[in-house]
Amino acid sequence: MQSIEYLKKRLEQHADNQAIIYDDQVFPYKDLIARIDQWKVKLKAHDIEPGAVVAITGDYSPTAISLVIALIFNRNIIVPLTRLAEPHFAEYFDISHTRYVIDLSEEDDYQVTKRDANPLENDILKGLIQGERPGLILFTSGSTGRPKGVAHDFDKLLGKFLHANKRFRTLCFLMFDHIAGIDTYFYSLFSGGTVIFPNSRDAGDVCRLIEKHKAEVLPTSPTFLNLLLLSGEYEKYDLSSLKIITFGSERMSEPLLKRLEEVFKGVRLVQKYGVTELGSPASKSKEKDSSWIRIDSERFRTKIVDGILYIKADTAMLGYLNAPSPFTDDGWFVTGDAVETDGDYIRILGRESEIINVGGEKVWPTEIEAIIQMMPEVEDVVVTGVENPITGQIIQATVKLNTDDDRSEFRKKMRAFCKEKLVPFQIPQKVVLTDRAFHGGRFKKMRMNF
């Protein structure tokens, strides 16, 4: 298990470097190593044997990360879960055949619960156990049905970090149970960098951490970046240490991108692409236009079939625990993401399932949202399709305003604004004004809720 042995070596090589900043305290790599050793003793005391499926409920902390690494070294199959997923815990435990739950309610405090489960009932988990390999189980959101359990070989997933060599101070914004969050802290640990864990993802708290601890990299989502600009918190702190802002998980609108370029002059804005089933490949943004990316890795190959992105990756999941395989017979993963191409570069239009069909014409919600969001009155907008007996669907815009306009007044303004930039069938026929938040705790637009 090359990746795991290399991780051990890297942790030891950087023993005196800063590994983690948590609660404004600095934890060097040697502290992390000591915590990993302590967890090894605790796992043995609780009879947590190699191959057992172990769920961790909690959030980022030195305790949580040292536990994850100790379980990898113990060749366990790990299920990281945040409190946001608590309503689904029972279902996730059943899908993943979880044997032990380690609850990290507070730093340095934990509780172990043993469950009745047999992972050997699942062929994928059985293969990991018999091969004496550590595993990782993550869950899709389940927005279109039952959540799917995504099973990875953890050693293979970590293989992409063998050549990690850029030591940054990175604020780990993305979630503990999110593939991009896992990628963030493991890249940092393999490279000898420093990862900063937030206690909250409030815009002001994030800005304070960037200023206090001189964060250089902020991996986040377009939704959070929009909230950051709306909050004005970025003006209250010194964010000059930032070198790179990466964003993914949803499409970035052109107006928001341009505003970010104005506010964060000199900071590289990088669009990332990643899915739970594949991990996050290295990518390169097109010069002066971060909405176009090239997946830039030997480990990830791409092709476009009928406008849909297909990917073949060395770090692809082993499979779903509770759903049919999404791979083609020759190993390509069908992402479901519709894309435009420009040479080697691609731009994500949206999920194929999100297309609105207006009288036979395809409409991408993100394209309409990008136009409406250019209006000064608009704080945020979600575009969806509504059934219609004549055209099949019509377009609805659910809008949060920063003015006191009523629906009739705003609808007139919006139609006049859109007429100059959209063809008639793309202009929303129905307008709903709302004060509801358009995002959840994961800072991603919740399109299915509108």
C-alpha positions in Angstrom: 0.0 0.0 0.0 2.3 2.6 -1.4 0.2 5.7 -0.6 -0.2 4.8 3.1 3.4 4.1 3.6 4.4 7.3 1.9 1.9 9.2 4.2 3.6 7.8 7.3 7.0 9.0 5.9 5.7 12.5 5.1 4.2 13.0 8.5 7.6 12.1 10.1 9.6 14.3 7.7 7.6 17.4 8.7 7.4 16.6 12.4 8.2 20.2 13.5 6.1 22.0 10.8 2.6 23.3 11.5 0.1 20.7 10.5 -3.2 22.0 11.8 -4.6 25.3 13.2 -7.8 24.7 15.2 -9.5 27.0 17.7 -6.6 29.4 17.0 -4.1 26.8 18.4 -1.2 25.4 16.3 -0.7 21.7 16.2 2.6 20.5 14.7 3.0 17.2 12.7 4.6 15.6 15.7 1.4 16.3 17.8 -0.6 14.7 15.0 1.6 11.6 15.0 1.2 11.3 18.8 -2.6 11.5 18.5 -2.5 8.8 15.8 -0.6 6.6 18.1 -3.0 7.2 20.9 -5.9 6.3 18.6 -4.2 3.0 17.7 -4.2 2.1 21.4 -7.9 3.1 21.7 -9.0 1.2 18.7 -7.3 -1.9 20.1 -8.9 -1.4 23.5 -12.4 -1.2 21.8 -11.7 -4.4 19.8 -12.1 -2.5 16.5 -10.6 -5.0 14.2 -9.1 -4.4 10.7 -11.8 -4.5 8.0 -14.6 -3.2 10.3 -16.7 -0.4 8.9 -16.3 2.6 11.3 -18.5 5.7 11.1 -17.1 9.0 12.5 -19.7 11.6 13.4 -18.3 15.1 14.0 -16.3 17.8 12.2 -12.8 18.9 11.5 -10.4 18.8 14.4 -7.0 17.4 15.2 -8.8 14.5 17.0 -10.9 13.7 13.9 -8.1 13.8 11.4 -5.8 11.7 13.6 -8.6 9.2 14.0 -9.2 9.0 10.2 -5.5 8.3 9.7 -5.3 5.8 12.5 -8.3 3.9 10.9 -6.5 4.0 7.5 -3.4 2.5 9.1 -5.6 -0.1 10.8 -7.1 -1.0 7.4 -10.7 0.0 8.4 -13.5 1.1 6.1 -14.3 4.7 7.1 -17.6 6.6 7.0 -17.1 10.3 7.8 -20.4 12.1 8.7 -21.1 15.7 9.7 -24.0 16.8 12.0 -25.7 18.2 8.8 -26.4 14.5 7.9 -27.8 13.5 11.3 -31.3 13.0 10.1 -29.9 10.3 7.7 -27.5 8.6 10.1 -29.6 5.5 10.6 -30.0 5.0 6.9 -26.3 5.7 6.2 -25.3 3.2 8.9 -27.5 0.5 7.3 -26.3 1.2 3.7 -22.6 1.1 4.7 -23.0 -1.9 7.1 -21.4 0.2 9.8 -20.1 -1.9 12.7 -18.8 0.9 15.0 -19.8 4.5 15.4 -17.3 6.8 17.0 -19.0 10.1 18.0 -16.7 13.1 18.4 -19.1 15.4 20.2 -16.2 17.6 21.5 -12.5 17.8 21.0 -10.7 15.1 23.0 -14.0 13.5 24.0 -15.5 10.5 22.2 -18.0 7.7 22.5 -17.9 4.3 20.7 -21.1 2.4 19.9 -21.1 -1.1 18.5 -23.8 -2.1 16.0 -24.9 -5.4 14.5 -23.7 -5.4 10.9 -22.0 -7.7 8.5 -20.1 -5.9 5.7 -19.3 -9.3 4.1 -22.9 -9.3 2.9 -21.8 -6.6 0.3 -19.4 -7.8 -2.4 -17.6 -4.5 -2.7 -16.9 -4.3 1.1 -16.0 -8.0 1.1 -13.4 -7.3 -1.5 -11.8 -4.5 0.6 -11.7 -6.7 3.7 -10.3 -9.8 2.0 -7.7 -7.6 0.2 -6.8 -6.0 3.6 -7.2 -2.6 2.2 -8.7 0.5 3.9 -11.9 2.0 2.4 -13.9 5.2 2.4 -17.6 5.5 2.1 -19.3 8.8 1.1 -22.9 9.5 0.4 -24.5 11.4 -2.5 -27.1 14.0 -1.5 -30.1 11.8 -2.4 -31.9 14.9 -3.9 -33.5 12.7 -6.6 -34.1 9.6 -4.6 -32.5 7.4 -2.0 -28.9 8.4 -1.1 -26.2 6.2 -2.7 -23.2 4.9 -0.8 -20.0 5.5 -2.8 -17.2 3.1 -1.9 -13.6 3.9 -2.5 -10.3 2.1 -2.0 -8.6 4.7 0.3 -5.1 3.7 -0.6 -5.9 4.2 -4.3 -7.7 7.5 -3.6 -4.6 8.8 -1.9 -2.3 7.9 -4.8 -2.8 11.2 -6.5 -1.0 13.0 -3.6 2.3 11.1 -4.0 3.7 14.1 -5.8 2.0 16.8 -3.7 4.8 19.4 -3.2 3.1 22.9 -2.8 3.1 23.9 0.8 0.2 26.3 1.3 -1.7 27.5 4.3 -5.1 26.3 3.4 -8.5 27.0 5.0 -10.5 23.8 4.9 -13.9 25.2 4.2 -15.5 22.3 2.4 -17.1 19.6 4.5 -15.6 16.8 6.6 -17.8 14.3 4.6 -17.2 15.9 1.2 -14.7 14.5 -1.3 -13.2 17.9 -1.9 -12.8 18.5 1.8 -11.0 15.2 2.2 -8.8 16.1 -0.8 -8.0 19.4 0.8 -6.6 18.2 4.0 -4.8 15.2 2.6 -3.0 17.3 -0.1 -1.9 19.6 2.7 -0.6 16.7 4.9 1.2 15.0 2.0 2.9 18.2 1.0 3.9 19.3 4.5 1.5 22.3 4.4 -0.8 23.8 7.1 -4.5 23.3 7.1 -6.8 25.7 9.0 -10.0 24.3 10.4 -13.0 26.7 10.9 -15.5 26.4 13.7 -18.1 28.1 11.6 -18.5 29.0 8.0 -19.9 32.4 8.6 -18.4 34.9 6.2 -17.0 37.1 9.0 -15.4 34.1 10.8 -13.8 32.8 7.6 -12.4 36.3 6.9 -11.0 36.5 10.5 -9.2 33.2 10.1 -7.7 34.2 6.8 -6.4 37.4 8.3 -5.2 35.9 11.7 -3.5 32.8 10.2 -2.4 34.2 6.8 -4.4 31.7 4.8 -3.2 31.4 1.2 -5.8 29.1 -0.3 -9.6 29.2 0.1 -11.4 26.2 -1.5 -15.1 27.0 -1.5 -18.3 27.2 -3.6 -19.8 30.0 -5.8 -22.7 30.2 -3.3 -20.4 31.1 -0.4 -18.4 33.6 -2.5 -21.7 35.3 -3.4 -22.7 35.5 0.3 -19.2 36.8 1.1 -19.6 39.7 -1.3 -23.1 40.4 -0.2 -22.0 40.5 3.5 -19.3 43.0 2.9 -17.1 41.2 5.5 -14.2 41.0 3.1 -13.8 44.8 3.5 -13.3 44.5 7.3 -10.3 42.2 7.2 -6.8 42.1 5.7 -7.1 39.2 3.2 -3.9 40.1 1.4 -2.4 36.7 2.2 -4.8 34.9 -0.2 -3.1 33.6 -3.3 -5.7 31.2 -4.7 -9.5 30.8 -4.4 -10.8 27.6 -5.8 -14.5 26.9 -6.4 -16.6 24.0 -7.5 -19.7 21.9 -6.8 -21.9 24.2 -8.9 -21.5 26.5 -11.9 -20.0 30.0 -11.4 -22.1 32.8 -13.0 -20.2 35.2 -15.2 -21.4 38.3 -13.2 -20.2 36.8 -9.9 -16.9 35.8 -11.5 -16.3 39.3 -12.8 -17.2 40.8 -9.4 -14.7 38.5 -7.6 -12.0 39.5 -10.1 -12.6 43.1 -9.2 -12.6 42.6 -5.4 -9.8 40.0 -5.2 -7.2 41.5 -7.5 -4.0 39.5 -7.8 -5.8 36.3 -6.4 -6.0 33.4 -8.8 -9.6 32.2 -9.2 -9.6 28.5 -10.2 -12.7 26.5 -11.2 -12.4 22.9 -9.9 -14.3 19.8 -11.1 -14.9 16.8 -8.9 -17.5 14.3 -8.1 -17.9 12.0 -5.1 -17.5 8.9 -7.4 -14.2 10.0 -8.9 -12.4 12.4 -6.5 -11.1 15.8 -7.7 -8.7 15.9 -10.6 -6.1 18.6 -11.1 -7.5 21.2 -13.4 -6.3 24.3 -15.2 -8.4 27.4 -15.9 -8.5 29.0 -19.3 -6.5 32.3 -19.3 -8.6 35.2 -18.1 -11.8 33.0 -17.9 -12.1 30.7 -15.0 -15.4 29.2 -16.1 -13.5 27.2 -18.7 -11.3 24.4 -17.4 -9.1 21.7 -18.7 -8.8 18.5 -16.6 -5.1 18.4 -16.3 -4.0 15.0 -15.0 -2.7 11.6 -16.4 -5.0 10.0 -13.8 -8.2 11.5 -15.4 -9.2 11.0 -19.0 -12.2 12.7 -20.5 -14.5 12.4 -23.6 -17.7 14.0 -24.6 -20.6 11.9 -25.9 -23.7 13.7 -27.1 -22.7 16.7 -25.1 -22.3 14.8 -21.8 -19.0 14.5 -20.0 -17.5 11.0 -19.5 -14.5 10.4 -17.3 -12.1 7.5 -16.8 -10.0 7.8 -13.6 -7.5 5.8 -11.6 -9.2 7.1 -8.4 -12.7 6.0 -9.5 -14.9 4.5 -6.8 -15.2 0.7 -6.5 -19.0 1.1 -7.0 -22.2 2.0 -5.3 -23.2 -0.1 -2.2 -26.9 0.2 -3.0 -27.3 1.1 -6.7 -26.4 -0.3 -10.1 -23.0 0.6 -11.6 -22.8 3.9 -13.5 -19.8 2.8 -15.5 -19.9 1.8 -19.2 -18.6 -1.6 -20.1 -15.2 -0.2 -20.9 -14.9 1.7 -17.6 -16.1 5.3 -18.4 -18.1 7.1 -15.7 -21.1 8.9 -17.1 -21.2 12.1 -15.1 -24.6 13.4 -16.3 -23.0 16.9 -16.7 -23.7 18.6 -20.0 -20.7 20.6 -21.3 -19.5 23.0 -24.0 -16.1 22.5 -25.5 -13.4 24.8 -26.8 -10.4 22.7 -27.9 -9.2 20.9 -24.7 -11.3 23.1 -22.4 -14.8 22.4 -21.2 -17.5 24.5 -19.5 -20.1 22.9 -17.4 -23.6 23.9 -18.4 -25.4 21.9 -15.7 -26.9 18.5 -14.9 -28.7 16.9 -17.8 -31.5 16.2 -15.4 -31.9 20.0 -14.8 -32.7 20.9 -18.5 -36.0 22.7 -18.9 -37.9 21.8 -22.1 -40.0 24.8 -23.4 -41.9 23.7 -26.5 -39.0 21.4 -27.6 -36.3 24.0 -26.9 -33.7 23.2 -24.2 -33.0 25.8 -21.6 -30.2 25.6 -19.0 -31.3 27.2 -15.7 -27.8 28.4 -14.9 -27.6 30.5 -18.1 -30.9 32.3 -17.2 -29.8 32.8 -13.6 -26.5 34.4 -14.7 -28.5 37.0 -16.7 -31.0 37.8 -14.1 -28.3 38.1 -11.4 -26.8 40.9 -13.4 -29.8 43.1 -12.4 -28.8 45.4 -9.5 -32.1 44.6 -7.7 -31.3 40.9 -7.5 -29.5 39.3 -4.5 -30.0 35.7 -5.7 -32.2 33.7 -8.1 -33.1 30.1 -8.8 -34.6 29.1 -12.2 -36.7 26.0 -12.5 -39.2 24.4 -14.9 -43.0 24.3 -14.2 -45.3 22.0 -16.0 -47.5 23.6 -18.7 -50.2 21.9 -20.9 -49.2 23.8 -24.0 -45.4 24.0 -24.0 -44.6 21.1 -21.7 -42.8 23.5 -19.3 -42.5 27.2 -18.7 -39.7 28.9 -16.9 -40.1 30.1 -13.3 -37.7 32.5 -11.6 -37.7 32.5 -7.8 -35.9 35.7 -6.8 -34.6 37.3 -3.6 -34.4 41.0 -4.0 -32.4 43.7 -2.2 -35.1 46.3 -2.9 -38.8 46.8 -1.9 -40.1 46.2 -5.4 -43.4 44.2 -5.6 -43.7 41.2 -7.9 -45.5 43.1 -10.7 -43.0 45.9 -10.7 -40.0 43.6 -10.7 -41.5 41.3 -13.3 -41.8 44.3 -15.7 -38.2 45.3 -15.1 -36.9 41.7 -15.4 -38.7 41.1 -18.8 -37.4 44.4 -20.2 -33.8 43.5 -19.0 -34.0 39.9 -20.3 -35.4 40.9 -23.8 -32.0 42.4 -24.6 -30.1 39.3 -23.6 -32.3 36.3 -24.1 -34.5 34.8 -26.8 -38.2 34.8 -26.0 -38.5 31.2 -24.9 -35.7 31.7 -22.4 -37.5 34.6 -20.6 -39.2 33.4 -17.3 -43.0 33.5 -17.6 -43.5 33.1 -13.9 -41.8 35.2 -11.1 -41.9 34.3 -7.4 -40.4 36.6 -4.8 -39.0 35.1 -1.6 -37.0 35.8 1.5 -35.9 32.1 1.9 -32.3 31.2 1.8 -31.3 29.5 -1.5 -28.6 27.4 0.1 -28.2 24.9 3.0 -25.4 24.3 5.4 -23.2 22.9 2.6 -23.3 26.2 0.8 -24.6 24.9 -2.5 -27.7 26.2 -4.2 -30.7 23.9 -3.4 -32.4 23.9 -6.8 -34.7 21.0 -5.9 -36.4 22.9 -3.1 -37.9 25.5 -5.5 
